[in-house]
Amino acid sequence: MKLKANIATSDNGFIFNPATGDSYTSNPIAAFILALMKTGKTDAEIKLEILNTYDVEATALERDWEDWMLQLKDANLLEAK
Amino acid sequence: MAALIDAPLVIGVTGLNATENPGPGIAVIRALKDAFPHVRIVGLAYESLEPGIYLHNLVDKTYHIPYPSAGSEALSQRLQAIQAKENMHLIIPNFDAELHNFIKIKAELKTIGINTVLPTHNQLEACSKPSLAVFGKQHGLNVPKSLSIFNADELYNAGDELNFPLVIKGKFYEAEIAHTAGQAQNAFYRLSAKWGTPIIVQQFIKGTEINVAGLADGKGNALSVIPMRKLYITDKGKAWAGITIVEDKLIAIAQQFAAASKWNGGFELELMQDKAGDLFIMEINPRFPAWIYLTAAAGQNQPEALVKMALGEAVEPLTEYKVGKMFIRYALDHVADVSEFQQFSAFGEL
């Protein structure tokens, strides 16, 4: 899934949706993932980077990834399929 | 701007009531001061405690003017007396309730050198709260179902037709959400006592509140459109903080409104976006909103553009603005001496 092209993110994890005015703060890991998503990497590439950077099992990552996607979708930050 | 006229620009402004439910006057003046640093601002106030009267850094001189209920003749006479001293180039009215009189004396004002940029009476009426549903239907604009009622008994039919909760709105200002027939009745009596009838009963739409400040040229074109998402809303439903956003649908609605109404001057669309993303026009305000300074801060100074229109200068549509510009309103205890209050109360000018 891709972030909407107009979503603004900053290094410190602040997210701003210019179409709705909604803003969010994210923790360092979320900011790390958002930065990767902004570069256009695929989900698989991002997950690989997470596995290489953080001490996390692949199964736990998969579970958390689903939750992450749901949060982004709820926040209206993802491109429609 | 200096090339337009030789004499210093003098602009009359109403709506100096920068209270918890502020009039737009002070925000309009701030925008004008940004655009024309040497402008002379003549405040036009209805009451002695309108804060703008005492803000001498923004308002050079203030005159008392008669309430709208005194009629257009009384307003005309007072403005003629003020004009003899001030030589105003234009007046920017900022209250819904005073517009009828200003439109009525527009030609008279012009003969004494005062320009205005105002809609016509028909345009004003077509976009008023009681007529909004019809206007929306005529022009394909999404407006919640609503009814205009003159008697509390009519609330029962309105409840059946629109279903609770209902939004009960005053003719000019204020609205209350009613979840029961009793609440609706109380709101009817409260608002009709204050603003008269009709009372507008509107279908309740749950969603995100977005407002659009606009300026239209009277020929069907929106010259400037700035959408703002409310971030903090007071108990009167007013934006205490907001942020500029970018959404093509919002710009399109404002342009559609300008084209349909041929609106001339400033306006505000109050919109609600429901969960499905559909936009509803809840209200059209026939003047600049109290948050109008945000348009200047975002790069489209709408009061400045209106002044240029009033003085006959061609104004090209403004299309670029900064997204993510915020305003956060604040309250300040301004200190003034009683002698100033006395001066304005007794002599009608300060």
Contacts between the chains, C-beta under 8 A, distances in Angstrom:
chain1	res1	chain2	res2	distance
A	6	B	246	7.5
A	8	B	324	7.4
A	16	B	324	6.1
A	18	B	245	5.8
A	18	B	246	5.0
A	18	B	323	4.5
A	18	B	324	6.2
A	19	B	245	6.1
A	19	B	246	6.3
A	19	B	247	4.8
A	20	B	208	7.0
A	20	B	229	6.5
A	20	B	245	6.4
A	20	B	247	7.7
A	21	B	210	7.9
A	21	B	228	7.9
A	21	B	229	3.0
A	21	B	231	6.7
A	21	B	242	7.8
A	21	B	243	4.5
A	21	B	244	8.0
A	21	B	245	4.5
A	22	B	229	7.9
